[in-house]
């Protein structure tokens, strides 16, 4: 999962701000096999995506977490809050 996250983060230009929903959508779009393997058998989507957000936070050489939250569509198309990141 960490390699897939780095593949999503690397092309983002320094200083740009994005949210976890963007990263998750890109992983599903371009790394579906990794996304499905990372998911636990009985895990809810919300829990899985929370774990992915934590993995994004481990990419300290590429991103920093913003204090603000983002309001954007979830994978199911309903709006919700999520972590906001900035490329460093």
VEXMI-58067 format. One record per residue: residue number from 1; residue in one letter; x, y, z of N, C-alpha, C in turn. Coordinates in Angstrom, 3 decimals. Each point is the difference from the previous one (the first is absolute). Example, Ala and Ser with C-alpha at 12.3 -4.5 7.8 and 13.67 -1.06 7.14 Angstrom:
1	A	13.190	-5.690	7.800	-0.890	1.190	0.000	0.900	1.200	0.000
2	S	-0.350	1.050	-0.720	0.820	1.190	0.060	-0.770	1.090	0.730
% end
This chain:
1	X	0.828	-1.195	0.000	-0.828	1.195	0.000	0.872	1.258	0.000
2	X	1.101	-0.027	0.753	0.854	1.190	0.067	0.571	0.380	-1.361
3	X	0.363	-0.985	-0.807	0.513	0.294	-1.342	-1.092	0.615	-0.868
4	X	-1.212	-0.502	0.108	-1.124	0.555	-0.769	-0.262	1.441	0.429
5	X	0.044	0.267	1.291	-0.203	1.359	0.502	1.091	0.924	-0.533
6	X	1.248	-0.443	0.048	1.100	0.822	-0.525	-0.185	0.271	-1.487
7	X	-0.498	-0.986	-0.754	-0.241	0.197	-1.436	-1.060	1.063	-0.250
8	X	-0.952	0.117	0.896	-1.021	1.039	-0.112	0.572	1.355	0.410
9	X	0.797	0.039	1.052	0.490	1.255	0.554	1.119	0.645	-0.814
10	X	0.881	-0.772	-0.561	1.189	0.552	-0.661	-0.318	1.020	-1.092
11	X	-0.963	-0.242	-0.880	-0.245	0.987	-1.067	-0.678	1.303	0.452
12	X	-0.522	0.033	1.208	-0.664	1.207	0.501	1.063	1.071	0.223
13	X	-0.268	1.197	-0.502	0.975	1.083	0.101	0.104	0.513	1.440
14	X	1.216	0.365	0.373	0.291	0.516	1.334	-0.928	1.159	0.336
15	X	-0.546	-0.024	1.216	-0.862	1.066	0.481	-1.483	-0.239	-0.231
16	X	-0.342	-0.905	-0.911	-1.414	-0.261	-0.257	-0.639	-0.749	1.162
17	X	-1.274	0.269	0.212	-0.770	-0.596	1.084	-1.010	-0.968	-0.600
18	X	-0.192	-1.146	0.647	-0.916	-1.033	-0.477	-0.498	-0.772	1.208
19	X	-1.013	-0.821	-0.194	-0.541	-0.739	1.147	0.166	-1.507	-0.175
20	X	-0.318	-0.699	1.068	0.121	-1.461	-0.007	-0.903	-0.630	-1.050
21	X	-1.190	0.582	-0.223	-0.918	-0.567	-0.992	0.635	-0.025	-1.383
22	X	0.773	1.038	-0.346	0.698	0.033	-1.286	0.986	-1.164	-0.101
23	X	0.811	-0.173	1.037	1.017	-1.055	-0.016	-0.667	-1.370	-0.099
24	X	-1.035	-0.221	0.775	-0.706	-1.290	-0.014	-0.592	-0.271	-1.374
25	X	-0.621	1.009	-0.604	-0.586	-0.175	-1.337	1.072	-0.359	-1.026
26	X	1.170	0.625	0.103	1.089	-0.311	-0.931	0.536	-1.416	0.210
27	X	0.068	-0.426	1.246	0.444	-1.366	0.287	-0.989	-1.002	-0.585
28	X	-1.279	0.248	0.198	-1.005	-0.906	-0.554	0.092	-0.016	-1.524
29	X	0.198	1.151	-0.605	0.044	0.115	-1.464	1.246	-0.661	-0.599
30	X	1.144	0.204	0.633	1.264	-0.443	-0.602	0.667	-1.187	0.690
31	X	-0.454	-0.356	1.198	0.625	-1.088	0.768	-1.072	-0.850	0.677
32	X	-1.022	-0.368	-0.739	-1.144	-0.728	0.548	0.425	-1.257	0.743
33	X	0.931	-0.750	-0.566	0.439	-1.253	0.617	0.621	0.240	1.375
34	X	0.726	1.088	0.165	0.601	0.325	1.297	-1.090	0.411	0.983
35	X	-0.950	0.785	-0.464	-1.113	0.455	0.847	-0.786	-1.194	0.531
36	X	-0.330	-0.947	-0.860	-0.801	-1.148	0.442	0.788	-0.918	0.921
37	X	1.298	-0.140	-0.225	0.829	-0.819	0.896	0.184	0.658	1.357
38	X	0.011	1.325	0.036	0.210	0.733	1.246	-1.236	-0.067	0.897
39	X	-1.157	-0.193	-0.598	-1.256	-0.018	0.757	-0.123	-1.271	0.829
40	X	-0.443	0.162	1.237	-0.279	-1.156	0.844	-1.307	-0.653	-0.414
41	X	-0.132	-1.275	0.235	-1.188	-0.749	-0.441	-1.305	0.539	0.576
42	X	0.012	0.408	1.239	-1.234	0.483	0.643	0.050	1.507	0.262
43	X	0.965	0.661	-0.596	0.225	1.418	0.241	-1.004	0.865	-0.767
44	X	-0.493	1.041	0.647	-0.883	0.934	-0.692	0.834	0.921	-0.893
45	X	-0.649	0.577	-0.983	0.677	0.940	-0.888	0.554	1.170	0.803
46	X	-0.777	0.502	0.941	0.437	1.133	0.820	1.271	-0.345	0.767
47	X	0.066	-1.172	0.581	1.190	-0.419	0.745	1.192	-0.161	-0.940
48	X	-0.213	-0.640	-1.140	1.065	-0.191	-0.985	0.564	1.344	-0.439
49	X	-0.880	0.929	-0.319	0.463	1.299	-0.478	0.687	0.792	1.108
50	X	-0.391	-0.214	1.233	0.711	0.592	1.127	1.414	-0.539	0.112
51	X	0.146	-1.298	-0.235	1.343	-0.595	0.031	0.860	0.541	-1.135
52	X	-0.602	0.190	-1.174	0.752	0.562	-1.127	0.437	1.422	0.333
53	X	-0.876	0.787	0.626	0.366	1.367	0.395	1.194	-0.020	0.961
54	X	0.037	-0.950	0.902	1.139	-0.127	0.913	1.280	-0.319	-0.768
55	X	-0.123	-0.823	-1.034	1.162	-0.332	-0.827	0.475	1.223	-0.784
56	X	-0.928	0.838	-0.447	0.383	1.249	-0.665	0.842	0.827	0.964
57	X	-0.432	0.069	1.249	0.715	0.774	1.013	1.411	-0.486	0.270
58	X	0.291	-1.232	-0.322	1.348	-0.537	0.192	0.975	0.463	-1.085
59	X	-0.521	0.630	-1.045	0.830	0.459	-1.121	0.552	1.393	0.297
60	X	0.721	0.115	1.124	0.435	1.304	0.508	1.013	0.701	-0.914
61	X	0.635	-0.713	-0.893	0.915	0.638	-0.944	-0.769	0.650	-1.157
62	X	-1.279	-0.354	-0.143	-0.794	0.495	-1.128	-1.150	0.919	0.393
63	X	-0.568	-0.199	1.182	-1.187	0.778	0.388	0.059	0.436	1.452
64	X	-0.784	1.002	0.281	-0.241	0.412	1.368	-1.511	0.108	0.186
65	X	-0.478	-0.371	1.171	-1.432	0.054	0.277	-0.381	1.408	0.425
66	X	-1.056	0.505	-0.588	-0.511	1.328	0.335	-0.922	-0.087	1.217
67	X	-0.119	1.092	0.719	-0.912	0.041	1.144	-1.450	-0.011	-0.465
68	X	-0.244	0.629	-1.148	-1.354	0.071	-0.538	-0.435	-1.369	-0.502
69	X	-1.306	-0.169	-0.121	-0.574	-1.206	-0.600	-0.526	0.349	-1.385
70	X	-0.202	-1.002	-0.804	-0.569	0.159	-1.330	-1.432	-0.522	-0.001
71	X	-0.823	0.555	-0.874	-1.372	-0.462	-0.207	-0.081	-0.399	-1.460
72	X	-0.075	-1.307	-0.261	-0.053	-0.470	-1.382	-0.750	-1.323	-0.064
73	X	-0.275	-0.422	-1.224	-0.737	-1.246	-0.200	0.799	-1.214	0.433
74	X	-0.671	-0.903	0.684	0.589	-1.303	0.322	-0.056	-0.861	-1.256
75	X	0.502	-1.191	0.095	-0.007	-0.930	-1.120	-1.434	-0.373	-0.395
76	X	-0.900	0.134	0.927	-1.416	-0.282	-0.272	-0.762	1.216	-0.516
77	X	0.688	1.122	-0.127	-0.601	1.195	-0.564	-0.746	0.882	0.979
78	X	0.160	-0.272	1.289	-0.632	0.847	1.006	1.068	0.882	0.633
79	X	-0.292	1.263	0.261	1.008	0.876	0.588	0.281	-0.343	1.458
80	X	1.257	0.161	0.382	0.439	-0.241	1.377	1.327	0.706	0.228
81	X	0.363	0.139	1.258	1.294	0.611	0.323	1.108	-1.051	-0.125
82	X	1.173	0.499	-0.251	1.172	-0.883	-0.008	1.248	0.839	0.189
83	X	1.116	-0.682	0.183	1.285	0.662	0.241	0.422	0.787	-1.230
84	X	0.633	1.120	0.260	0.522	0.878	-1.033	1.521	-0.029	0.069
85	X	0.631	-0.113	-1.165	1.451	-0.151	-0.080	0.580	1.074	-0.903
86	X	1.296	0.275	0.194	0.702	0.911	-0.884	1.292	-0.654	-0.443
87	X	0.286	0.081	-1.282	1.232	-0.559	-0.555	1.170	0.889	0.396
88	X	1.061	-0.622	0.482	1.187	0.770	0.407	1.161	-0.306	-0.927
% end
